[in-house]
Amino acid sequence: MHSLSFSSSLLPPSVSTRSSPRLLSLQLRRLKFDTTRLWSCSLSPTVPSFPKKLFYLLCRRPPSASATTPSEGAAPVVNVEDFYEKDWSFLESMETGSSDHAQKIERIVKAGEISESSRVLVSIGSEAFIDHLMESSPSQLLLVVHDSLFVLACVKEKYDKVKCWQGELTYVPEKWSPLDVVFLYFLPALPFSLDEILKMLSERCSPGARIVISHPQGRKGLEEQRQKQDPDHVVVSELPDSSTLQTFAKKHSFEVTKFVDEPGLYLAVLKFSIA
């Protein structure tokens, strides 16, 4: 897969990628289409910025058309019914807008020690967190990895220079390596074990790279999300305790340099210690 390109002018009139991920997802879910009402999108498999595999998965011919691959230059169609995805709107609920919350986000970002030459990856980040990174911490590369096409479309609409990759963290292509800073902003949503995640990152990180695992509302906030705001069961794991983190960090040549596990904030920093 490659970076995401999305055209807001080709969405249905009631939908705009300038909307928040929550609103965009809800708008698209509420659209009622039958199998023959299709809307066009000018996404070509020949455009390098759009993932070819994802293109052929999402874009298909109407039933009456030929089943062959769309010819070059042809405008494919997208069946909106195929765009069902998990509801990630609860991530935005973490962004309270209070001064206390802003300070927590600032702590999380500063823990990454980003410089202008840094290559940064954010996995399962909120729109507000991406906004803060763009405003406060310029870097050589910012790669946003998310399961949601709608979240990525919103990010790409606002920040064209940001690289976006739709899919699981462990399958991110090596072309963006080596990484200097990785923010696992919402680790409990990743369907992989901590062991698997750190193994992959140890193969993609530069010496001295920093992995920042966080939750701006801590374990209590995570549990509330699980019980009240997670209808699609996005939360699939817990935040690791100190002992677990130390065990797997050491296994993959990381050193735990900071560990904060407070009722209202979870923040762990791992430094890649391989020479």
N, C-alpha and C positions, 0 to 999 in steps of 0.2 A: 504494500500500500504506500501511497505517497501523500503529500500535503493536500488538504481539502480545498476545493474551489466551489463556491456556491453562489448562485445568482438570485438575489432577493427580488429582482424585477419580474421573475418568472414564477413566483409563488402565487397562490390564489389571492385575490384582492384583500381578503380579510386577514391575511397572514403576512407578517414582515419579520425578517431576520434581525431587525433592530429591536424586536421585542426581547424580553428576558427569556432565558431557556424555559422557565416555568410557564410563561404566557404562551410562548410559541408551541410548546408541547401540548398544552391544553387546547389551543386553537386547532391544531392539526388533528387531535384526537376527536374533537367535536364535529369536524367536517363529515358530512354524510355523503358518501359517494357509492354508486352502484358499480358493477364490474365494467361498465362501458364508459363511465364518466372519468376520463383521464385528463391530467393536466400536463402540459409540456414543460420540459426543462432543457435548456441548451447546453447540456453537458456532453461533451464528445469524448469517446475513448482515446482520441488522438491528442487530447490536451494533457501535457505532462503533469499538470498540477492536480489532476483528478485521478483517484485510484481506479485502475482499469477493472480489477476484480470486483470492486464495490459498484462500479458503473454497471457492469453486466448483471449484477445481482439485483440492483434496484430499478434499472431501466429496462423495460420490456415492451415488445410490440403489442398493439391491441389484438384481441383474439382473431380478428378477421385478416390481420396482416401476416406476412410471411414470418416463419419462425427463425429465419436466418439472422445472423449477426447484423446490426445496423450498419449501413454503408457509411463510408467516411463523409462527413459533412451533413448527414441527415440528423434531424432533431428527434431524439428518442422521446419516449413518454414514460411517465412514472405513475404507477397506481398508488394513490395516497393510502389505500388500505394496507399496503405493504410496509408503511412507515411506522408501524407500531413499535414502540420502544419503552423501556422502563421509565418510570416517572422519577426524574432526578431533582424535582423542584424542592425537595426537603433540604438539599444542600444550600439553597439560597436562604432558607429559613435560619441558617446559622449566622448569616450576615445581618446582625441586629442594627448596625449603624450607630451603636452607642460608642462613647469615647473609650470605655473599657474594652470593648470588642476590637476597636481600631488599634489599641495598644497591643493586644494579643497577636493580631495579624502582623503588626510591626515586629514583634519579637520573633515570630515564625520566619518572616522574610530575612531579618538580620542574621538569624542562625545559619542561613545559607552562605553568608559572606560573599555575595555576588560582586563581581567586578565587570568592567566593560568587555573584558576578553572571555568571560565565562560562557560556557555552553550549558544551558539550563533546561531541565525537563520537569514538567508538572503533570502528575498523574491524578485524575479525578479531582480537579480543582473547581472551585466555584467561580462564577463570572466576576464577582467582586474581588476575589483573590488575584485573578489574572489582571484586573484593572490596577490593583495596588502594585503588582510587580512591574507593569508597564510604566507606571507613573514614577516609581521610586527607585527602580533598580535596572537601568539599562544594561544589556548584555549582548554578546556576539550572536547568540542563538537562544530563542525561547521556543521550545517544543511542547505543545499541549497534547496530552494523550487522554482520550476519553472514550467511553463506550457509546456516548450519545452523539449522533449526527447533528441534532438540533443545537446542542451546546456548542459544538465545534463551529457550526455555521454562524452562530452569534459572535463567537470570538473572532472568526475570520472576517466577518463583516466590519467589525470595529478596528481590528489590527491586521492589516493585510500582510505585514512582514512576519507575523507569528506563524510558525509551522504547526500544522494540526495533523494528528494521526488518529484515525478511528479504529479501535480494536483493543486487545488486551496488552498490558504493559510488557509481559514477557515475550511478545512477538514483535516489538518495535525493531525496525530494520537497523542494522549496524551503521548505516551511512551517516547517522548523526553522532556517532561516537568519535572521540571519547567525551563523556559527559563530566562536567566539573561540579554541578549541583543538581540534585534530584529532590523535588518536593513530593512526598507521598502525602498529599493533603487529606485524603480520606482512605487510608489503608484498609479499613474494614469492608470496603466495597470490592476489593480486588479478590477474584476467585482463585487465588493461589496462596500457598503457604508462605510464611516469612522466609523459610529456607529457600524456596524456589525463587522468590523475588530477589533476595540478596545474592544468590548464585548468579542470576542473570546480570544484576547490576555490577558485580565484581568483574564481569567480562566486558562491560561497556564504560566503566569509569576510568578517569585519569588518576594517577597517583595523587593522593591528598584530597580527592573528591569528597564532598559532603552529602550525606543522605539525611534529609530532614523529614521525620515522621511526626505528624501533628493532628490535633483536633482542637479547634478553638473553644469548644465547650467541654472538653474532657470526657471521662467515662460516663458521667451522669448525663451529659448531653447526648452521647451516643446511644445510651439505653432508651432515652426518651424518643429519639428518632426511630429506633427499632420498633418501639411499641405503638407510637402514634402517627408517625409520618412516613412510614415505609410500606405502602400497600403492595409494592412489587418485590418485596424482600431483597432490596439492594444490599442491605447490610448482611454480610455472610460470615464475618469473623469478629474477633475482639481486638482491642489495642493490646499489644504485647507488654507483659510486665517486665521489670528490670532483668530478672534472671533469664527469661526466655530470650530477650533482646541480646544480652551478653553472650549467651550460648551460640546463637546463630551468627552474630556479628563476628565473633572470633573464628568460627568455622570458615568464614568467607573473607578473612583478612580485613575486617572492619574493626574499628575501635569506638566504643561508645564514649563520646566526650561530654555529652550533656543528657540528663534525663530528668524531666519534670512531669510528675503525675499528680496533679492537683485536681480538686473537684471541678474546677472550671477551665482547666487547660491541660492538654497533653502535648508534650514537646520532647522529642528525642533526636539527638544528632549523632550520626555515625560518620567517622572519617576513614576513608580507604587508606590503609596503612602499608600496602604493598609497595616495595621499592621500584 
